[in-house]
């Protein structure tokens, strides 16, 4: 892997968290309130079915179980926690809670998968979390402990999904689109019974609601996860997890542009810190 290809892979993978940063605004501004499971199911199943209709390739043998596990970690559990945290916490604060993902990836990767734990990565994580704190904690926010707990569960789920995705790879006979589609579809199916049991279907759907669901499915689901899983294949797990910091930048910038939220010099400093942490966590070439 040369420097140019690594830089290209980082830029392409970064597109996913840029898109995902819009999730908080889309959830709170366009979707029916208090229906995180429904939003998760529509996003996952919709995107998964689109990709599977395109590819029409099935897993075989042990890969049924592996893809089911990956679908639960990367999609099912994580999606629910993502949407639920967005209802309980401001978008930026939800990002702050989930920003400990690189730390989990580093620690669990070192303990279970014997990945090398580099001090520069720990330093980078501290810089990144500090940067996100500067983005969101310079204004009055209400700390909801239920939202924090949900966010941490989602963070651990996604971290384990990244590590197992990298460890297992994907079946030789399966394309990236099919691999992504199966994970999305399985994760959505796992959430479907809970969504039908715990949440009622909305009596009506407005045009705004449909636009919101469409964005989450096509951009956040299909495009975002194809790009993300490609990045997991191409980049080290720690580097990929650090790119997740970009969703916080995206959420705050969109909040400033669309909702008229503040963007101060401290927040600008936070942006610099986040970009610096990602730079420090990049793969090293000799």
N, C-alpha and C positions, 0 to 999 in steps of 0.2 A: 504494500500500500504506500504510494508516494504522497508527497505533500499536496499536490494539486488535486488528486482524486479524493484525498481525505477532506480537503477544504470543500470540494463539491458535495461530498456526502453529508457534511455537516450542514451546509446551506440548504440542501434538499430536505434533510430530516427536520431542520428548524421550522419548515413550513407548517408541520403538524401542530406544534404548540402555539404558533401564531394564530392558527385557525381556532384551536381549542380555547384560546383566551377570550374568544367571543361568546363562549358557552354561558358565562355568568350573565351577560347583558341579554342574550337571547332568551335564557330561561326566565329571568325576572320581568322582561319587557314584552315578550310576545307569547309565552305559553300560558295555558290555564294554570292558576295557582295551586300549589300543594299537590302536585301530581308527578313527583320525580320518577316513580316506577314506570308510569305510562310513557313519559318522555324517554326514559332509558330503553324501554322495549321498542318503541317506534324507531329510535335512532339505530339500535343494534340490528334488529330484525330487518328493517328496511334496507340498510346498507348491506347486510349479509346476503339477503335474497338477491339484490341487484348483482352482486359480485358472483354468486353461485350460478345465476342464470347465464352470466357471460362465460364462465369457465366450465361448469358441469364436470368437475373432477371430485371423486370421493376419497376419503382416507381409507387406509387398510391396516388391519392388525392393531398393534399397540398404539397407533396414531389416533385411533378413535378416543382412547382414554387421555392421551396427551393433549389433544386439541380441546377436549372437554375441560381439562384442568386449566389450560391457557385461556379458554373462553371465559371461564369463571373468574380468573384472576384479572385478566386484562380488560374484560368487557362487563360481565355480569355484576360482580361485586363493586368494581371500580366505578362503573356508570352510576349505580345507585348512590354511592357515597358522594360522587361528584355533584349530582343534581341535588341531593339532600343537603349537602354542605352549602350549596349556593342559596338555598332557601333560608338557612339559619344564620349565615354569615355574609357580610359584604364580599363582593367578588375578590378584591385584593387580599382581604384577610383570609379567605378560603385558600387562596394561592400561597399565602405565607405558611399556613398549617401544612400544606402539601409539599412545601419546599424542602422538607427533610428527606425526601425520597433519595437523593444521591447518597446521603449518609447511610440509609438502610441498605442500598445497593452495595456500598463499599463494605460495610460490616458483615452482612450476610454472605456476600460474595467471597470475602476472605475466610469466613468460618466454614461455610459449607462447600464452596467450589474452589477454595484455595487460590482465589485471585490475589494478586499482589496489592497490598494496601500501601499506597504512596502518601507520604506526609503532605505533598503538594495538593493532593485531592481533598484531604481534610481541611487544609487551609482555604482551598477554593470553595468548599461547601460553606465554611464560615463566612467568607466574603459574600457569597450568593445569598445566603439567608439574611445577612445584615442588609444587603441591597434591597431585598424584597421588603424587609421591615421598614426601611426608609421610604419605600413607595407607598405603604399603606398605613403606617402608624403615626404619621405626622398630623392626622386629623382625628377627631373624636370617633371612635368605633366601639360598638357594644360587643363584648366578648361573650359568646354563647358557648358554654362548655359542651353541650350536646353536639353542636356543630363542629367543635374542635375534635371531639372523639370520632365522629363520623369521618371527618377529613383525614385523621390519622389512620383509620382502618383502610380507607381508600388508598392512601399513600403506600402502606405496607403491601396491599394487594397488587398494585401496579409495579412496585419494586420487585416482588417475587415473580411477576409475569415477565418482566424484562430479563431477569436472570435465567429463568427456565427457558424462555424463548431462545436466548443465546446458547444455552447449554444443549438443548435438544436439536436446535436448527429446525428444518422443515423436511417433509418427505421428498425424496428425489423426484418422484413422479408428479409433484404438485407445484404449480406456479405460485408466485407471491400473491396474486389476486385471489386464487382459490384458498390459499392458506389464511389470508385475511378474512375472506368471506365466511369460512367455516367457524373461525373464532367469533366473529360478530354474530353469526346466526345462532351458535350454541349459547353464547352469553345472553342473547335476547330471549331464547327459549327458556333458559333457567329463570329469568325474571318474570316471564309471562304469568305463571300461576299466582305469584305474589301480587302482581299488578291487578289482576282480575279480582283477587280476594280483598285486598286492602284499599284499593282505590276504585271509585266509580268512573265510568267513562263520561267525559264531558257531554252535557246535553246538546250543545251546539259547538261548532268549530268556526271561528271567524277566519277571514282571509289572512289576518295577521298571524293567527295560530298556525295555519297551514304553511305560511312562509317560514315561521320559526322551526317547525318540524322538518320542513324541506331542507333548510340550511343545516340543521344538526345531522340529518341523514346523509345528504350528498357531500357537503363540505367536511363536516366534523367526523362523519362515519367512513364513507367510501374513500375520499381523498386523504383525509387525515391519517387513517390507520394504515392504508397502503404505504404511504410515505414513512410512517413511524416504524412499521415492521421491516421495511427495507433498511432503515437506519440501524435497527437492532442487528440485522445481518452484517452490515458493512462496518459498524463502529464498535468499539469496546463498550460494555454495559455502562460503565461509569460516565463515559462521554455522552452517551445517549441520555442518561438520567439528568445530567446537568442541563441539557437542552430544554428540559421541561421548565426551567426557570423562565424561559421566554414567554410562556403563557401568562405569567404575572405582568410582564411588560405590556403584552398585548391587551390584557384586561384593563390595565390602568390607562393606557393610551386611548382605547376605545371609550372608556368611561369619561375621559376628558373631552373627546371629540363629540360623542353622541349625547352623553348625559350632562355635560357641563361641569363635571367634577374638577376639583383643583389639581393642578400639576405645578409643584413648587420647585425651588432650587434643590431642596433636600431630595425630592423625588428624582430629579435629574441626576443627582449624585448616586442614588440607588440604581438607576439605569446603568451608569458607568460601572458600578460595583458588580452588577449581574453580568454584564458583557465581559468584564475582566475575569470573573470566576469561570465562565465558559471557555475563555481563551486559555486559562491556566490548566483546565481539565482536558484539553485537546490531546489526542494521541501524540506521543513523542517519537520523532524519527531520528535515527542515527546515521 
